[in-house]
């Protein structure tokens, strides 16, 4: 079992998953498109990949320093029309869609377990990969793309590099910082909602929900 939020936006990657395992079932978690964009901004800031104010970053629509990311735009991950179209073509009838807002409910978890053929209540959910602020933006930048990492790649065995990087990120991240809110201008939010209204329509169809809170 693996996790990669951006995989569903690239048909070649989705087809590669099917090629490796034709019988795989996918669990896709859909989130309010604007909330997802704000979460990505907080995540990028927390990793030292974004230093610009929110409005400036969203106007550019590119994560400032995420040059190694295949999906670098802030809005790209909320383009559910394209992603769901890809999944429908490649994995017809094998995708389980879940509303992010209901993810932690026992009913939702049990329905996913049942759909995957898992033993009900086998494990408890764990929060992971939460976005947040950093104690030191400089350290965050060094971790991701600085000269120190270039030296580290030479000194640290490849199988240990990810553990070292993740450990440094945890130390540098403020506890519970993910609860911090990012203020978004009303006009910008309205523009984003209009842009992603068709994506909400498609998400509503696959989730079987009206999603009124996703439209404001």
N, C-alpha and C positions, 0 to 999 in steps of 0.2 A: 504494500500500500504506500502510495506516495502523495505528495502535495505540491502543486505549483499553480498559483492563482492565475497566471497569465497564459498557461498552456492552451486553454480553450480558444484563444484568439489567433492561433496559428495552425492552419489546416495541415501543414506538413508534419508538425509535431503531434497533432492528434492522430493522424494516420500512422505515424510511427508507433504510437502506443498500441493501436489496433493490430499492427503488424507483429509486434512483440507478444501481444496477448489478445487474440480475437474474442475471447470470452469475458474480458474485463468489464466491470460495471463502474460507472463514474458517478461520484457525488459532487454536484456543483452547487456552491453556496452563492446566492445572489443577494446583493446588498443595495440599499438606497444609493443610486448612482452618485449623488452629490456627497453623501456621507463617505462613500468609498474614496472619492477624490480627496476629501479633506484628510482622511486617514492616511492616504498615500503621502500627502504633503507632510504630515507629522512624522511618518516613518522615514521619509527622505531627510528631514531635518535632523531626526534622531541619529541617523547614520552619518551625518556630516556631508550628505550629498546635495543639500539644498541650503542656501544661505540668504536667499532673497525673501522679501515680504510676500505674504500669501497672494495678494492681488497681482503682483508682478509675475510671480511664478506661474499662476494660472493663465494669465494673458499670454505668456510665451508658450504655455502648454507643454513644456519639456522639463523633466527633472534635470537640474543644472549640471550635475557631475556624474550621472548614471550612464556613462558611456558604454559600459559593458552590459547594460540591460537591453534586451531585445525590444521590449515594449517600454519606451521611455516617456511617452506622453501621459499627462495626468488624466485626460479624458478617455484614453484608449481602453482602459480596463472596464469602463462603464458602458462600452458599446456592445450591449447584450444582443442586439439584433444579429450582428455579424457572428458573434461567438456561438449563439444558440443555433444559428443556421449551419455552422460548421459541425457542431455536435450532432445535429439531426441527420445530416448527410452521412457522417462517418459511423456514428453509433446509434442508429435508429432503435428506439425502445429500450436502450440500455443506460439511460442517463436519469439520475434521481436529482431533482431540483429541490433545494431547501432555501427557505427565507432566512436570512441572517438573523433577523429579529426574533426568530423562534428556535434558533439553533440550540440554545441551552435548555429548552423544555424537555422534560422526560418523554412526553408524547412524541415529539419530533425525533428524538434520539432512538426511541424504540421502533418507530416506523422505518427509520434508515437501517437499523440493525436487521429488521425483518426482511427488508428488500434485498439486503446483501447476504442474507442467510447466515447471519451471525448469532451467537448465543445471546439472548436478551440480558442486559445488565452486566455483561462480562467485564466492563471497565467503566470508570467514571471519567467524564470529560475533563481535560486539562487546558487551561488558557495558555497560549504560546504565541510568540512572534508579535507581541503587542507593541504598538508604536509609542514613542515617548520622547522626551527631551533628553539632552545630553548634559553631563557635568562639564565636559570640555569639548567644544566644537573642533578645536585643533586636533585633539587626540582622535576624534571621530574621522576627520579627514585623513589623518595618517594611517588609520586602520584600513580605510577603504582604498586609497590610491596614492598614498604618500611614499617618499623615498624609503621610509622605514619598512614598508611592506615589500618593496623591491629587494631590500637586504634580507628581510625575513624569508622570502621565497627561496633564497639561496641557502639559508642556514637551517630552515625547518623542513623536515621531510614532508612531502606532498600530502600524505595521509593524516598528518597532524595539523596542517595549516588551518583548516576550517574550524577545528576545535579551539585553536589559539585565538583566531579572529573573533569567534563567537564569545569566548570568555572575556576578551577585552571589551567587547560591546556591552556585555552584561554589567561589568564593573563600571563602565562609563555612563550607563543609563540611570537616570533618577528613578527611584522607586515610585510606582503608581503614577508616573508622569503621563501615561496614556489617557488618563481621565481629563487632562487639560483640554480646554476648548479652544478652537480656532475661530476667530470672528470673521465672518464672510459678509461682504457688502451685499445689501438687498438686491441691487441691480445685477450683480454678478451671479448671485444664487438664482435669480429669475431667469437669467440667460442660460445658465447651465441646465435648469429644469426644462426649459423649452428645447434645448438641444437634445436632451436625453429622453424626452417624452415618448418617442417611438420605442426606445429601449425598455421603458417602463411597461408599455403596452405588451411587448413580447414577453417580458418577465412575468407579467400578470397572467398571460395565457398559459405558460408552462407551470407556474405555481398554482394556478387555479384560484387566485385571490384577486380582489379588486385593487389592493395596494393604495388606498387613498392617501396615506401618509408619505408615499413616495412622490406625490405630485405637488408637494409644498415644502 
